[in-house]
Amino acid sequence: MKISILIIAAALGCGAIDAQAATQSAQVDPNAVDALTRMSAYLRSIPAFQITLRTQRDDVDVYGQLITLGGGAIYKVRRPDAFFIDLALPSMPAKYVYDGKTVTVYDARTNSYAKVQAPSTIRATLELAAQKYGATVPLDDLFTWSEGDARGKTLTSAHFIGKAQIAGKTANHYAFRQPGRDWQIWIADGDKPAPLRVSIVASDDPARPHFQADLSWDTAPKFAPNAFAFAPPPNARAVDVRPIH
């Protein structure tokens, strides 16, 4: 249940890539990686925020055809020890609630929930969830990327595409590659470099399914006192969750 996320609306606003550029060897541009580091530093500087996501995801149906499905999500985050994630995705209608002591995962399809003990910080909790339970949430990378992070070393290509307009805001468009994943990110221009759009393609899947999300940010939210408390819906069942190791 890493807070790493999911992330399409508006023109790209960048010029066509010429043939000469397309034949160049893949390189990791340090400036592109630095843009991720600046974005991460900005996100870590915000004590609380809320994100509304609009998503599109490809799925392969029983006939082998790629089908595009829409969805959405709401992320409420209060650093360093609380989050509430409400996913309204075709394959993942779920809620994740972390209060600094426990994490509760609610599955709307089965009206069941599981609660486990958690560390005292968001990052440690996400790492534990992934390593011990194999559980992640979309776009967790956006909130845990930091300078020196090992994931930066897995990049095989990174470069700047150009300027774009996302929901009326100017953004810097970057493209990255790493084993199994091609991805792009549009980061707001200026001194508040929040990610406005993320696009991910599974390059290790012959069907190359695509996921894209647009993010709308509220960096000064007013959360209710019970925003990070889980209240089971009527007739919800408590279930146990087993570690993967």
C-alpha positions in Angstrom: 0.0 0.0 0.0 2.8 2.4 -1.0 1.5 5.8 -1.4 3.3 5.7 -5.0 -0.6 6.3 -7.0 -1.9 6.4 -11.0 -2.2 9.3 -13.4 -5.0 12.6 -19.2 -6.7 15.7 -20.2 -5.2 18.6 -22.4 -2.8 18.9 -25.3 0.8 18.0 -24.8 2.0 21.3 -26.2 5.4 20.0 -27.4 6.9 19.8 -30.8 7.3 16.6 -32.8 10.5 14.5 -32.1 12.7 14.6 -35.1 14.2 11.4 -36.6 17.7 12.2 -35.6 16.7 12.5 -31.9 14.8 9.3 -32.1 17.9 7.4 -33.2 20.1 8.6 -30.4 21.2 6.3 -27.7 19.1 6.3 -24.5 20.7 8.5 -21.8 19.8 9.6 -18.3 19.7 13.3 -18.3 20.7 14.5 -14.8 18.5 17.5 -15.2 15.5 15.3 -15.6 16.4 13.4 -12.5 16.9 16.7 -10.6 13.4 17.7 -11.6 12.1 14.6 -9.8 14.2 15.5 -6.8 12.9 19.1 -6.7 9.3 17.8 -7.0 9.9 15.4 -4.1 11.4 18.1 -1.9 8.5 20.3 -2.6 5.9 17.6 -1.8 7.8 16.8 1.5 7.6 20.5 2.5 3.8 20.5 2.4 2.5 19.4 5.9 -0.9 18.4 4.6 -2.6 18.1 1.2 -5.5 16.6 -0.7 -5.3 15.3 -4.2 -8.2 14.5 -6.5 -7.3 12.1 -9.3 -9.0 11.4 -12.6 -7.6 8.2 -14.1 -7.7 6.1 -17.3 -6.4 2.6 -17.3 -6.1 -0.1 -20.0 -7.3 -3.6 -19.2 -7.2 -6.7 -21.5 -10.6 -8.3 -21.9 -11.3 -12.0 -22.5 -10.9 -11.4 -26.3 -7.4 -10.0 -25.9 -8.5 -6.5 -26.7 -7.3 -3.4 -24.7 -10.2 -1.7 -23.0 -9.9 1.7 -21.5 -11.5 2.2 -18.1 -12.0 5.5 -16.3 -11.8 6.0 -12.5 -10.8 8.3 -9.8 -9.4 8.6 -6.3 -9.0 11.0 -3.4 -5.8 11.2 -1.3 -5.8 13.0 2.0 -2.3 13.3 3.6 -1.1 14.8 6.9 2.6 14.4 7.5 4.2 12.6 9.1 1.7 10.0 10.3 -1.7 10.0 8.6 -3.4 9.4 5.3 -6.8 8.5 3.9 -7.0 7.1 0.3 -10.3 6.5 -1.4 -9.9 4.6 -4.6 -12.9 4.4 -7.1 -11.1 2.3 -9.7 -12.7 -0.4 -11.8 -10.4 -3.1 -10.4 -9.8 -1.5 -7.0 -12.8 0.0 -5.1 -11.1 0.3 -1.8 -10.1 2.6 1.1 -6.8 2.8 3.0 -6.7 4.6 6.3 -3.5 5.2 8.4 -3.7 6.9 11.7 -0.1 6.7 12.9 -0.6 3.4 14.7 -2.6 1.1 12.4 -3.4 0.8 8.7 -6.9 -0.3 7.7 -7.7 -1.6 4.2 -11.4 -1.8 3.2 -12.5 -3.8 0.2 -15.9 -2.4 -1.1 -16.5 -5.5 -3.3 -16.6 -7.9 -0.3 -17.6 -5.3 2.4 -14.6 -6.5 4.4 -11.7 -4.8 6.1 -8.3 -5.8 7.6 -6.3 -3.8 10.2 -2.6 -4.2 11.0 -0.1 -2.5 13.2 2.0 0.2 11.5 5.1 2.2 12.1 4.9 5.9 13.2 5.6 7.5 9.8 4.0 7.3 6.3 7.2 6.3 4.5 8.0 3.5 6.9 4.4 2.3 6.8 4.4 2.2 3.0 7.7 0.3 2.9 6.4 -2.2 5.5 3.2 -2.8 3.6 5.0 -3.5 0.3 7.7 -5.7 1.8 5.6 -7.6 4.3 2.2 -7.8 2.6 2.9 -7.0 -1.0 0.4 -4.2 -0.8 0.7 -0.9 -2.8 -1.4 2.0 -3.7 -1.1 4.0 -7.0 1.6 6.7 -7.3 3.4 6.0 -4.1 6.7 6.8 -5.9 5.7 10.4 -6.1 5.7 10.8 -2.3 8.7 8.7 -1.4 11.2 9.6 -4.1 14.2 11.3 -2.5 17.7 12.2 -3.4 19.8 9.1 -3.5 16.8 6.8 -3.7 17.7 3.5 -5.2 14.9 3.8 -7.8 16.7 6.7 -9.4 19.6 4.3 -10.2 17.2 1.9 -12.1 16.5 4.5 -14.8 17.8 3.6 -18.2 16.5 6.8 -19.9 15.4 10.2 -18.7 14.9 13.4 -20.8 12.9 16.6 -21.0 10.2 16.7 -23.7 9.0 20.3 -23.5 6.4 22.6 -22.1 2.7 21.7 -21.9 -0.6 23.0 -20.6 -2.4 20.9 -18.1 -5.8 22.2 -16.8 -4.7 25.7 -17.6 -1.3 25.4 -15.9 2.1 25.4 -17.5 4.0 22.1 -16.9 7.4 20.6 -17.7 7.0 17.3 -19.5 9.6 14.6 -18.8 9.9 11.0 -20.1 11.6 8.1 -18.2 12.4 4.5 -18.7 13.3 1.7 -16.3 13.0 -2.1 -16.5 9.4 -3.0 -17.1 8.0 0.5 -17.2 8.0 3.5 -19.6 6.6 6.6 -17.8 6.0 10.3 -18.3 5.4 13.0 -15.8 4.2 16.6 -16.2 5.5 18.8 -13.3 4.1 22.3 -12.6 6.4 25.1 -13.7 7.6 27.5 -11.1 8.3 27.3 -7.3 5.6 24.8 -6.6 6.6 21.8 -8.8 3.7 19.5 -8.1 3.0 16.6 -10.5 -0.1 17.4 -12.6 -0.2 14.3 -14.8 1.5 10.9 -14.8 1.4 8.4 -17.6 2.7 4.8 -17.3 3.1 2.0 -19.8 3.9 -1.6 -18.8 6.8 -2.2 -21.3 7.2 -5.8 -20.1 3.7 -6.8 -21.1 3.1 -7.5 -24.9 -0.2 -5.7 -24.7 1.6 -2.6 -23.3 -1.3 -1.5 -21.0 -1.4 2.2 -20.3 -2.3 4.0 -17.1 -2.7 7.8 -16.8 -3.9 10.1 -14.1 -4.5 13.9 -13.8 -3.9 15.3 -10.3 -5.7 18.3 -8.8 -4.0 19.7 -5.6 -5.2 21.4 -2.5 -2.2 22.2 -0.4 -4.1 23.9 2.4 -6.9 21.5 3.2 -9.1 21.6 6.3 -9.5 18.1 7.5 -12.3 17.0 9.8 -11.1 15.6 13.2 -12.1 12.1 12.2 -10.6 12.3 8.7 -8.1 9.6 9.5 -10.3 7.3 11.5 -11.9 4.2 10.0 -15.5 3.5 10.7 -16.7 0.1 9.3 -19.7 0.3 7.1 -22.8 -1.6 8.2 -22.4 -5.4 8.2 -18.7 -5.1 7.2 -16.6 -8.1 8.1 -13.2 -8.0 9.8 -10.7 -10.3 8.2 -7.1 -11.3 8.8 -4.3 -10.4 6.5 -1.3 -12.7 6.2 2.3 -11.6 5.4 3.7 -12.8 2.1 6.9 -14.1 3.8 
